[in-house]
């Protein structure tokens, strides 16, 4: 199946951590995690709008979250200008909003044939781990096929506690009661020299 046909039949929602630690730089050129995420979001939006001119859904989250619909590559810079890294990593609340939206559309037969992928860029351990685990497990109980819903967690930065937790979401949720394995985690080590943009584009064609 071609990349274009995959994109045509699937929805993509991007969730970007804007907690205070995203202002950190890990690279020799001094670019922060936040700046790298912006560049990668533009690339992802450009790829998706080749097929869907309406753009993608983008959330920015820390202690609170904001949702932006129909985001094209042109709109990305404005969104980043309106926001700056601050606060904590409340991933459960933003994912709950995204999943509620997905299941509302599913009930109304408004989801695409191949389902939806949530791509989450984060650098830290979520504030409420138990709530996040429960949320994902409950979501798996509401779908009929594992391809219907995917959560791709992409870690930027080198927080080892975050790495361990995100890996556990990938590997251990079925043993904790999930109906399907819908989580895929990519850590800095997994990237092996790939850019964040490469990883994002892989997430939509995987």
Number of C-alpha atoms within 10 A of each C-alpha: 6 7 12 14 11 16 20 15 14 17 22 21 21 22 25 25 31 30 23 16 20 24 16 16 16 13 11 6 7 10 13 17 24 25 16 17 22 18 15 19 26 18 17 25 26 19 19 22 17 13 16 17 13 13 23 21 19 26 21 23 27 23 16 15 18 13 15 15 12 15 20 23 20 12 14 18 14 10 17 16 8 7 12 15 19 16 16 19 24 22 26 20 18 22 21 16 13 18 17 12 11 19 16 12 13 15 9 9 10 11 18 15 14 16 19 21 21 23 22 23 24 29 27 25 20 20 15 13 16 10 14 20 17 15 16 23 19 14 18 21 12 10 16 11 13 13 15 18 23 20 20 20 23 25 25 24 22 14 14 13 11 18 23 12 16 24 17 14 22 18 14 13 19 15 9 11 14 18 20 20 21 23 21 17 20 19 22 18 13 12 15 8 9 11 12 21 18 14 16 21 17 11 21 21 13 7
